[in-house]
Amino acid sequence: MTQTIAGIHVPDSALARAATQLVRDTEDDLLYNHSRRVFFWGALTGERKTLKYDPELLYIGAMFHDMGLTAAHASPDLRFEVDGANAARAFLKGYGVPERDIEDVWASIALHTTPGIPEHMRPTIALVTAGVEMDVLGIAYDDFTHDQRDHVCTHHPREADFKESIIDHFADGIRSKPLTTFGNVKADVLEMKLPGYRRQNFCSIILGSAWPH
């Protein structure tokens, strides 16, 4: 049965139901509820901006966007965003989804911590990042009505310590591969949570390269 929250219909295809079950079985409650909220914020943003988006692709992007933080889908050396994107790609290929749609979902997950780029791309990519930015950073918070925020969070609650806990989840998912934070916002997480971490410096890499000048 189709569920509607804040006026947004949750996709109810076999693919969407399988994705929901997979994520539910893989992630803890905090990441699962966060991922669902990301879908609703992204969809509501799409409605507000009158974008023509595919709700099912948006749903898959939102639901898989943090799968790379889980032990089941983490690689030893890739950015967690790429791990999540690869998990989504493998899942979608199993359902015969067209390659163009798979690539949009892949990019929506891979780029969701790289601000300033996704918003200029196709709707699936732009809206996953918009949903993440709303839920984690509160960006565009006032563009959503009180009723919309209340309805979404009633069905998928934010824990009382969500802000600290989501940072802890990020840190736990990437502390074993700190080099993957170069050039993205997750360096801030390790600087806060990993004792002795020292972020790489772009200029130092240039000046220390093998080139003589």
Backbone as CSV, one residue per row, in Angstrom:
resi,resn,N_x,N_y,N_z,CA_x,CA_y,CA_z,C_x,C_y,C_z
1,MET,0.845,-1.200,0.000,0.000,0.000,0.000,0.877,1.244,0.000
2,THR,0.553,2.187,-0.871,1.336,3.401,-0.983,1.210,4.250,0.280
3,GLN,2.348,4.703,0.784,2.372,5.573,1.956,2.597,7.009,1.498
4,THR,1.861,7.934,2.096,2.004,9.345,1.759,2.364,10.110,3.021
5,ILE,3.450,10.867,2.952,3.933,11.663,4.079,4.214,13.067,3.569
6,ALA,3.647,14.050,4.234,3.819,15.455,3.842,3.442,15.667,2.372
7,GLY,2.475,14.909,1.897,2.008,15.043,0.519,2.860,14.320,-0.502
8,ILE,3.899,13.634,-0.059,4.805,12.919,-0.964,4.497,11.429,-0.900
9,HIS,4.279,10.817,-2.047,4.018,9.384,-2.114,5.344,8.614,-2.126
10,VAL,5.461,7.650,-1.256,6.642,6.790,-1.252,6.498,5.786,-2.391
11,PRO,7.487,5.669,-3.276,7.391,4.681,-4.362,7.100,3.294,-3.809
12,ASP,6.217,2.566,-4.492,5.759,1.277,-3.982,5.981,0.164,-5.005
13,SER,6.964,0.338,-5.866,7.292,-0.706,-6.835,8.042,-1.837,-6.139
14,ALA,8.180,-2.953,-6.832,8.960,-4.064,-6.288,10.394,-3.633,-6.012
15,LEU,10.948,-2.806,-6.907,12.312,-2.320,-6.730,12.423,-1.467,-5.472
16,ALA,11.491,-0.542,-5.288,11.538,0.347,-4.119,11.341,-0.426,-2.821
17,ARG,10.429,-1.393,-2.840,10.201,-2.191,-1.631,11.439,-3.013,-1.278
18,ALA,12.109,-3.553,-2.302,13.323,-4.330,-2.049,14.432,-3.440,-1.505
19,ALA,14.527,-2.233,-2.041,15.537,-1.291,-1.549,15.269,-0.938,-0.088
20,THR,14.011,-0.686,0.234,13.657,-0.358,1.612,14.062,-1.491,2.551
21,GLN,13.759,-2.715,2.166,14.072,-3.854,3.030,15.575,-4.031,3.175
22,LEU,16.302,-3.862,2.068,17.756,-4.008,2.127,18.371,-2.977,3.063
23,VAL,17.962,-1.729,2.921,18.512,-0.680,3.776,18.086,-0.898,5.226
24,ARG,16.841,-1.298,5.414,16.347,-1.538,6.774,17.142,-2.637,7.456
25,ASP,17.533,-3.651,6.682,18.283,-4.773,7.236,19.762,-4.458,7.435
26,THR,20.248,-3.403,6.776,21.683,-3.109,6.768,22.057,-1.962,7.701
27,GLU,21.221,-0.931,7.735,21.538,0.258,8.520,20.827,0.238,9.869
28,ASP,21.379,0.981,10.819,20.680,1.125,12.097,19.550,2.136,11.949
29,ASP,18.789,2.322,13.027,17.613,3.193,12.953,17.974,4.623,12.581
30,LEU,19.089,5.112,13.101,19.451,6.506,12.827,19.684,6.715,11.338
31,LEU,20.492,5.861,10.708,20.770,6.036,9.279,19.548,5.751,8.419
32,TYR,18.752,4.766,8.812,17.546,4.455,8.045,16.578,5.641,8.054
33,ASN,16.272,6.163,9.236,15.342,7.288,9.315,15.909,8.528,8.631
34,HIS,17.204,8.746,8.772,17.853,9.859,8.077,17.687,9.714,6.568
35,SER,17.901,8.503,6.045,17.795,8.292,4.595,16.375,8.505,4.096
36,ARG,15.414,8.056,4.869,14.015,8.286,4.478,13.700,9.784,4.488
37,ARG,14.159,10.482,5.505,13.902,11.933,5.544,14.555,12.627,4.351
38,VAL,15.750,12.181,3.977,16.422,12.765,2.814,15.541,12.652,1.582
39,PHE,14.885,11.508,1.409,13.975,11.368,0.268,12.857,12.404,0.332
40,PHE,12.231,12.562,1.477,11.106,13.503,1.563,11.563,14.946,1.367
41,TRP,12.675,15.323,1.978,13.165,16.706,1.765,13.518,16.917,0.291
42,GLY,14.138,15.922,-0.328,14.480,16.046,-1.748,13.247,16.150,-2.620
43,ALA,12.242,15.294,-2.348,11.013,15.327,-3.140,10.258,16.634,-2.934
44,LEU,10.182,17.093,-1.695,9.501,18.363,-1.426,10.219,19.526,-2.099
45,THR,11.540,19.461,-2.149,12.307,20.485,-2.868,11.986,20.441,-4.355
46,GLY,11.916,19.235,-4.899,11.564,19.093,-6.308,10.191,19.648,-6.621
47,GLU,9.229,19.387,-5.723,7.880,19.925,-5.914,7.890,21.448,-5.837
48,ARG,8.604,21.970,-4.862,8.637,23.427,-4.682,9.284,24.126,-5.875
49,LYS,10.293,23.495,-6.442,11.014,24.091,-7.568,10.438,23.653,-8.916
50,THR,9.350,22.901,-8.872,8.675,22.375,-10.072,9.647,21.659,-11.011
51,LEU,10.489,20.827,-10.414,11.408,20.024,-11.205,10.722,18.738,-11.647
52,LYS,11.055,18.277,-12.825,10.538,17.008,-13.312,11.527,15.918,-12.908
53,TYR,11.194,15.209,-11.841,12.104,14.199,-11.324,11.403,12.859,-11.260
54,ASP,12.201,11.800,-11.190,11.686,10.438,-11.093,11.698,10.043,-9.620
55,PRO,10.532,9.924,-8.973,10.500,9.625,-7.535,11.218,8.335,-7.165
56,GLU,11.153,7.331,-8.031,11.785,6.056,-7.718,13.307,6.188,-7.713
57,LEU,13.864,6.895,-8.693,15.314,7.096,-8.722,15.764,7.946,-7.544
58,LEU,14.992,8.975,-7.224,15.308,9.804,-6.063,15.289,8.958,-4.794
59,TYR,14.306,8.079,-4.704,14.183,7.234,-3.515,15.405,6.324,-3.364
60,ILE,15.836,5.703,-4.453,16.994,4.815,-4.386,18.246,5.609,-4.005
61,GLY,18.425,6.774,-4.610,19.580,7.602,-4.270,19.597,7.975,-2.800
62,ALA,18.440,8.379,-2.288,18.347,8.769,-0.884,18.595,7.584,0.039
63,MET,17.988,6.446,-0.278,18.080,5.294,0.611,19.488,4.691,0.634
64,PHE,20.213,4.763,-0.467,21.554,4.170,-0.528,22.664,5.167,-0.205
65,HIS,22.350,6.433,0.012,23.421,7.431,0.028,24.427,7.240,1.161
66,ASP,24.031,6.598,2.257,24.970,6.352,3.358,25.315,4.872,3.529
67,MET,24.992,4.049,2.569,25.279,2.620,2.692,26.784,2.348,2.784
68,GLY,27.588,3.238,2.228,29.035,3.064,2.296,29.606,3.223,3.694
69,LEU,28.793,3.710,4.629,29.237,3.809,6.020,29.088,2.483,6.759
70,THR,28.387,1.530,6.176,28.118,0.256,6.840,29.194,-0.769,6.499
71,ALA,29.447,-1.674,7.440,30.473,-2.690,7.226,30.161,-3.559,6.012
72,ALA,28.883,-3.774,5.738,28.495,-4.649,4.637,28.888,-4.088,3.277
73,HIS,29.040,-2.778,3.164,29.287,-2.172,1.853,30.540,-1.302,1.816
74,ALA,31.321,-1.294,2.888,32.514,-0.444,2.930,33.698,-1.134,2.277
75,SER,34.424,-0.389,1.457,35.676,-0.876,0.885,36.823,-0.378,1.765
76,PRO,38.020,-0.934,1.592,39.134,-0.468,2.420,39.736,0.859,1.981
77,ASP,39.455,1.303,0.746,40.206,2.453,0.253,39.419,3.441,-0.612
78,LEU,38.129,3.227,-0.807,37.335,4.171,-1.597,36.550,5.091,-0.684
79,ARG,36.233,6.276,-1.182,35.348,7.171,-0.433,34.047,6.435,-0.117
80,PHE,33.505,6.664,1.072,32.283,5.963,1.442,31.149,6.303,0.488
81,GLU,31.170,7.504,-0.081,30.144,7.892,-1.046,30.199,6.999,-2.286
82,VAL,31.409,6.674,-2.725,31.577,5.801,-3.886,31.146,4.377,-3.543
83,ASP,31.449,3.940,-2.321,30.987,2.613,-1.903,29.461,2.528,-1.955
84,GLY,28.782,3.552,-1.452,27.316,3.567,-1.489,26.793,3.621,-2.913
85,ALA,27.459,4.427,-3.745,27.054,4.532,-5.149,27.232,3.196,-5.864
86,ASN,28.323,2.505,-5.571,28.548,1.197,-6.196,27.516,0.165,-5.733
87,ALA,27.134,0.242,-4.461,26.100,-0.671,-3.956,24.775,-0.430,-4.673
88,ALA,24.448,0.845,-4.868,23.208,1.173,-5.570,23.261,0.706,-7.020
89,ARG,24.410,0.888,-7.652,24.548,0.453,-9.048,24.328,-1.055,-9.171
90,ALA,24.959,-1.824,-8.289,24.800,-3.274,-8.339,23.347,-3.675,-8.103
91,PHE,22.702,-3.002,-7.178,21.297,-3.283,-6.879,20.417,-2.989,-8.098
92,LEU,20.600,-1.833,-8.719,19.766,-1.432,-9.849,20.002,-2.311,-11.072
93,LYS,21.238,-2.729,-11.284,21.524,-3.615,-12.419,20.741,-4.922,-12.286
94,GLY,20.534,-5.365,-11.054,19.786,-6.593,-10.837,18.322,-6.481,-11.220
95,TYR,17.849,-5.232,-11.389,16.456,-5.004,-11.777,16.330,-4.504,-13.210
96,GLY,17.442,-4.528,-13.944,17.395,-4.144,-15.354,17.101,-2.672,-15.588
97,VAL,17.474,-1.818,-14.654,17.247,-0.377,-14.804,18.167,0.171,-15.902
98,PRO,17.680,1.066,-16.763,18.511,1.622,-17.839,19.790,2.270,-17.305
99,GLU,20.855,2.153,-18.086,22.169,2.626,-17.647,22.169,4.126,-17.336
100,ARG,21.462,4.916,-18.117,21.422,6.367,-17.856,20.831,6.639,-16.472
101,ASP,19.798,5.933,-16.104,19.192,6.117,-14.782,20.130,5.634,-13.681
102,ILE,20.814,4.529,-13.942,21.772,4.039,-12.949,22.876,5.062,-12.726
103,GLU,23.362,5.660,-13.795,24.434,6.645,-13.669,23.967,7.885,-12.895
104,ASP,22.711,8.276,-13.077,22.194,9.407,-12.304,22.150,9.083,-10.813
105,VAL,21.692,7.882,-10.478,21.657,7.481,-9.075,23.080,7.388,-8.531
106,TRP,23.971,6.806,-9.313,25.373,6.686,-8.880,25.948,8.075,-8.567
107,ALA,25.762,8.996,-9.480,26.307,10.342,-9.279,25.640,11.047,-8.100
108,SER,24.356,10.815,-7.910,23.655,11.483,-6.800,24.240,11.077,-5.459
109,ILE,24.688,9.832,-5.355,25.273,9.347,-4.107,26.744,9.752,-4.014
110,ALA,27.486,9.557,-5.090,28.914,9.845,-5.078,29.213,11.317,-4.814
111,LEU,28.305,12.207,-5.211,28.564,13.648,-5.104,27.863,14.323,-3.931
112,HIS,27.203,13.558,-3.075,26.352,14.228,-2.085,27.111,14.957,-0.986
113,THR,28.438,14.744,-0.887,29.231,15.530,0.059,30.180,16.487,-0.660
114,THR,29.873,16.780,-1.911,30.690,17.704,-2.701,29.830,18.901,-3.084
115,PRO,29.680,19.865,-2.187,28.747,20.971,-2.421,29.149,21.846,-3.599
116,GLY,28.133,22.472,-4.184,28.361,23.422,-5.261,28.305,22.832,-6.644
117,ILE,28.240,21.508,-6.767,28.185,20.854,-8.070,26.830,20.186,-8.319
118,PRO,26.338,19.329,-7.413,25.094,18.598,-7.698,23.906,19.478,-8.047
119,GLU,23.818,20.656,-7.455,22.660,21.521,-7.697,22.533,21.941,-9.159
120,HIS,23.611,21.822,-9.931,23.595,22.212,-11.340,23.402,21.014,-12.264
121,MET,23.152,19.846,-11.693,23.035,18.629,-12.489,21.578,18.180,-12.579
122,ARG,21.355,17.015,-13.166,19.990,16.540,-13.378,19.265,16.339,-12.048
123,PRO,17.920,16.341,-12.076,17.136,16.382,-10.833,17.468,15.318,-9.800
124,THR,17.655,14.071,-10.202,17.971,13.035,-9.210,19.220,13.408,-8.424
125,ILE,20.220,13.893,-9.128,21.495,14.249,-8.504,21.331,15.465,-7.606
126,ALA,20.665,16.482,-8.130,20.477,17.719,-7.361,19.632,17.489,-6.118
127,LEU,18.602,16.670,-6.225,17.648,16.556,-5.127,18.131,15.647,-4.003
128,VAL,18.953,14.658,-4.303,19.538,13.877,-3.206,20.403,14.784,-2.341
129,THR,21.246,15.583,-2.970,22.083,16.499,-2.191,21.234,17.519,-1.440
130,ALA,20.190,18.027,-2.061,19.309,18.983,-1.368,18.703,18.338,-0.131
131,GLY,18.298,17.072,-0.239,17.727,16.378,0.906,18.732,16.170,2.012
132,VAL,19.952,15.792,1.640,21.013,15.607,2.628,21.330,16.929,3.320
133,GLU,21.453,17.988,2.538,21.811,19.287,3.119,20.731,19.795,4.069
134,MET,19.482,19.533,3.760,18.405,19.920,4.670,18.486,19.124,5.970
135,ASP,18.656,17.816,5.865,18.574,16.979,7.061,19.804,17.100,7.950
136,VAL,20.983,17.261,7.365,22.212,17.305,8.154,22.606,18.736,8.519
137,LEU,22.490,19.644,7.564,22.978,21.011,7.763,21.875,22.037,8.001
138,GLY,20.631,21.648,7.779,19.535,22.596,7.949,19.446,23.624,6.837
139,ILE,20.101,23.358,5.702,20.043,24.298,4.578,18.624,24.319,4.003
140,ALA,18.090,25.501,3.792,16.726,25.718,3.274,15.650,25.290,4.280
141,TYR,16.004,25.199,5.554,15.064,24.769,6.598,13.756,25.554,6.528
142,ASP,13.850,26.858,6.368,12.649,27.692,6.380,11.871,27.655,5.069
143,ASP,12.405,26.967,4.069,11.650,26.797,2.824,10.610,25.686,2.946
144,PHE,10.697,24.922,4.013,9.712,23.880,4.298,8.758,24.412,5.365
145,THR,7.492,24.068,5.253,6.539,24.538,6.246,6.708,23.748,7.544
146,HIS,6.195,24.330,8.615,6.223,23.636,9.904,5.512,22.290,9.786
147,ASP,4.379,22.267,9.103,3.618,21.023,8.964,4.408,19.965,8.192
148,GLN,5.123,20.383,7.151,5.937,19.432,6.397,7.035,18.839,7.281
149,ARG,7.744,19.704,7.992,8.819,19.212,8.860,8.256,18.296,9.941
150,ASP,7.138,18.687,10.518,6.541,17.912,11.605,6.057,16.549,11.114
151,HIS,5.435,16.538,9.940,4.880,15.281,9.426,5.985,14.286,9.091
152,VAL,7.034,14.772,8.434,8.155,13.891,8.088,8.823,13.352,9.347
153,CYS,9.068,14.238,10.304,9.801,13.825,11.508,8.935,13.021,12.473
154,THR,7.623,13.104,12.351,6.750,12.240,13.138,6.884,10.797,12.672
155,HIS,6.973,10.619,11.359,7.092,9.263,10.808,8.523,8.744,10.870
156,HIS,9.486,9.641,10.768,10.896,9.243,10.797,11.651,10.192,11.727
157,PRO,11.589,9.914,13.017,12.076,10.863,14.035,13.579,11.118,13.965
158,ARG,13.933,12.337,14.324,15.324,12.684,14.574,15.599,12.417,16.057
159,GLU,16.606,11.612,16.338,16.971,11.351,17.716,17.342,12.653,18.429
160,ALA,17.179,12.669,19.736,17.477,13.884,20.507,18.923,14.327,20.336
161,ASP,19.811,13.353,20.105,21.226,13.675,19.915,21.655,13.464,18.461
162,PHE,20.727,13.671,17.520,21.016,13.355,16.121,22.258,14.078,15.614
163,LYS,22.420,15.351,15.935,23.549,16.103,15.385,24.885,15.458,15.753
164,GLU,25.060,15.143,17.031,26.301,14.498,17.461,26.399,13.075,16.916
165,SER,25.276,12.371,16.914,25.293,10.966,16.503,25.595,10.793,15.019
166,ILE,25.084,11.689,14.178,25.368,11.542,12.750,26.847,11.801,12.476
167,ILE,27.435,12.752,13.210,28.880,12.985,13.076,29.651,11.742,13.507
168,ASP,29.214,11.105,14.599,29.860,9.871,15.053,29.746,8.770,13.996
169,HIS,28.584,8.658,13.371,28.413,7.664,12.312,29.368,7.929,11.145
170,PHE,29.492,9.196,10.764,30.434,9.538,9.696,31.852,9.125,10.095
171,ALA,32.249,9.489,11.310,33.609,9.198,11.773,33.867,7.695,11.813
172,ASP,32.901,6.943,12.328,33.074,5.495,12.422,33.221,4.855,11.042
173,GLY,32.551,5.440,10.053,32.590,4.864,8.709,33.836,5.186,7.915
174,ILE,34.585,6.216,8.331,35.728,6.649,7.514,37.053,6.689,8.260
175,ARG,37.055,6.447,9.579,38.289,6.616,10.334,39.391,5.658,9.877
176,SER,39.018,4.523,9.303,40.023,3.562,8.856,40.635,3.925,7.508
177,LYS,40.101,4.927,6.832,40.630,5.330,5.525,40.633,6.852,5.413
178,PRO,41.430,7.516,6.239,41.403,8.983,6.310,41.781,9.686,5.012
179,LEU,42.561,9.022,4.161,42.966,9.684,2.915,41.781,9.933,1.989
180,THR,40.680,9.228,2.203,39.507,9.419,1.340,38.781,10.720,1.632
181,THR,39.189,11.438,2.661,38.511,12.696,2.998,39.128,13.896,2.279
182,PHE,40.207,13.681,1.543,40.851,14.800,0.863,39.903,15.445,-0.135
183,GLY,39.707,16.744,-0.002,38.890,17.492,-0.945,37.397,17.402,-0.706
184,ASN,36.964,16.843,0.437,35.527,16.835,0.714,35.277,17.150,2.189
185,VAL,34.023,17.343,2.528,33.678,17.852,3.853,33.974,16.873,4.981
186,LYS,34.214,15.611,4.690,34.442,14.638,5.753,35.789,14.818,6.445
187,ALA,36.696,15.613,5.869,37.926,15.948,6.590,37.591,16.679,7.884
188,ASP,36.531,17.481,7.865,36.112,18.184,9.075,35.700,17.198,10.170
189,VAL,35.092,16.099,9.759,34.649,15.086,10.724,35.845,14.466,11.429
190,LEU,36.852,14.047,10.662,38.008,13.411,11.281,38.829,14.404,12.085
191,GLU,38.868,15.644,11.667,39.575,16.660,12.449,38.946,16.803,13.837
192,MET,37.634,16.589,13.911,36.922,16.692,15.182,36.983,15.398,15.989
193,LYS,36.952,14.244,15.307,36.721,12.974,15.990,37.919,12.024,16.046
194,LEU,38.952,12.238,15.247,40.063,11.291,15.190,41.333,11.938,15.737
195,PRO,41.737,11.583,16.949,42.949,12.164,17.535,44.165,11.934,16.647
196,GLY,44.943,12.989,16.454,46.153,12.883,15.652,45.948,13.038,14.161
197,TYR,44.674,13.136,13.735,44.414,13.297,12.299,44.920,14.645,11.824
198,ARG,45.580,14.627,10.685,46.037,15.871,10.070,45.596,15.865,8.626
199,ARG,44.766,16.808,8.267,44.223,16.833,6.917,45.304,17.110,5.888
200,GLN,45.134,16.523,4.712,46.056,16.796,3.615,45.849,18.224,3.121
201,ASN,46.919,18.817,2.643,46.863,20.191,2.157,47.177,20.209,0.665
202,PHE,46.263,20.754,-0.108,46.385,20.785,-1.556,47.669,21.489,-1.996
203,CYS,47.970,22.629,-1.384,49.164,23.393,-1.777,50.442,22.638,-1.415
204,SER,50.423,21.970,-0.265,51.599,21.192,0.133,51.849,20.048,-0.845
205,ILE,50.793,19.454,-1.352,50.930,18.376,-2.335,51.549,18.920,-3.621
206,ILE,51.101,20.089,-4.058,51.678,20.712,-5.261,53.173,20.974,-5.055
207,LEU,53.509,21.630,-3.931,54.885,22.023,-3.688,55.797,20.831,-3.434
208,GLY,55.249,19.731,-2.955,56.047,18.556,-2.654,56.047,17.506,-3.747
209,SER,55.464,17.827,-4.897,55.419,16.840,-5.974,56.788,16.605,-6.591
210,ALA,56.898,15.580,-7.427,58.170,15.207,-8.040,58.641,16.187,-9.113
211,TRP,57.762,17.106,-9.527,58.153,18.074,-10.545,59.226,19.018,-10.008
212,PRO,60.267,19.303,-10.810,61.348,20.176,-10.317,60.929,21.620,-10.136
213,HIS,59.914,22.042,-10.858,59.447,23.446,-10.727,58.025,23.553,-11.262
